[in-house]
Amino acid sequence: MTASPPPTTAEELRGAGLRVTAARVALLETVRHGDHLDVEAVASGVRDRVGHISLQAVYDALHALTSAGLIRRIEPAGSPARFEGRVGDNHHHVMCRSCGVVADVDCAVGEAPCLTASDDHGFSIDEAEVIYWGLCPTCTAAPSS
């Protein structure tokens, strides 16, 4: 038995109940091929693919795709919101205090201890967002001034 091919970007948008537009396809592909992009970087990537698009249209599309679960928004303290294509798992992030680079960090294997709050206040918890902070290897190796 052969596996069916993965859905196209257009099929994913339709499957999420979203209208397929060139801008949405370009945005989803830009986020998925990028690395924790902020809104300006997403807009630039979309413009490279389809030409002019307003920043408001980018914000609207990011909101729609995030709400549909096709992309994920992270909001590190002191940093603009970032968007990534890795969804559907409970992974975390490590961020450099100096240059702002972000990388994925897989959650603990087995039961995710970060989902067991010491006091859940009656909430039904389904996700935890953890950001580890430090200096990336490049910034660590850079001479101090």
N, C-alpha and C positions, 0 to 999 in steps of 0.2 A: 504494500500500500504506500503510495507516495503522499508526502505532506503537501497540503495546499500552500500556495505562495502567500507571503504575508500581505495584509491589505495595503493598498496604496494610500497615500495621504488623503486623496479625495474620498476614498471609501471610509477611512477613519472619521473624517469630518461628517460624512453622511450618517455613519453609524452612531455618532454622538448627537445627531439631530441638528447639525449646523449646516448652513448653506455653504456650498463650495464656491469660493472665489479665488482668483489668482493671488490676492493679498494674503488670505488665510493659509493657502497652501505654502506660499513663500515664507510666511511667518513661522508656521509649524516646522518647516524644513530648516529654517535659520536657527531656531531654538535647539532643535535636535542635533544639528551639526556644530553648534557653538559650545561654549564652555561657561555656563553660569552667566549668561549675558544680561547686562542691564538694558533698560528700555532704549537708550540711545544706540547701543550696539545692535539690538534687534532691528530697530528702524533702519539703520544703515544697511544691514544685511538684506532686509526686504527691498529696500530701494535698489540695491545692486541687482536683485533678481527681477523686479517688476517695474522699476521706474518710480515716479513720484507717489508717495503716500503720506498723508498727514500724520503728525504725531498722535493726534486724537484717534485716528483710525487704528493706529498701532495699539494704543491703550485699550480701545474697545475690543479689538481682536484678542489681545492678551487676556483680557478679562473673560471673554467667551471661551477661549481654549482652556483656561485654568478652571473655570466653572465646570466644563465638560470633562475634566480629568485627563486631558491630552497633554498638558504641560503642568509643571509645578512652579510655584512662586515661593522664593525664600526671601526673608527680610533680615539680614544680619544687622545687628545694632550699629548705627553710625555709617551705614552703607546704603546705597539705593537698592531697591528691590531687584532681585536677579531671577532669571527664568531658566529652567532646564527641562530637557525632554525625558529624564528618568523619572517615571511615575510608577505607582503600584507597589512600591516596597517602602519599608521604613528605614531608609538610609539617612545618614547625617552628613555634616560638612566640616571641613577644617579650613580656616581662613587666616591669611597672613595679615598681621597688624600693620605691616609696613607698606606692602605693594597692593594688597587687596585680592591677591589670587585666591581662588576657591577650588577645593577638590572634594570629591565624594569620599565618604567613609562608611563602609558597611556597618550595619547594626550588629550587635552581638549574635553569635550563632545560637540556635536553639530558642528558648523562650526569651523574648525581648524584655530584659529587666527594666529598660527605660519606659516601658508602657505600664508598669506597676507603680503607680504613684503612692507615696506614703499616706496621702489623704486625697481621695478623688473628689471630695465634696459632692458626691452623688452623680458626677458626670460619667458618661459611658465613653471612656477614652479609646480612640482608635488610631491615634498618631502622636508621636513625640518629636519635637524638633530640637536637636542638639547641635550646637556649633562649637567646635573646638577652636581656640584662638592661639596663635603663636607666630613664629617667623618661618617663612618658607626657606628651603635650602639656599636659594639665591640670595635672599636678604640676610640670612645667617652668615653666609660667606663674604658678604660685602664689607669692605673696611669701614670702620666707624669714622665719622668726621667730627 
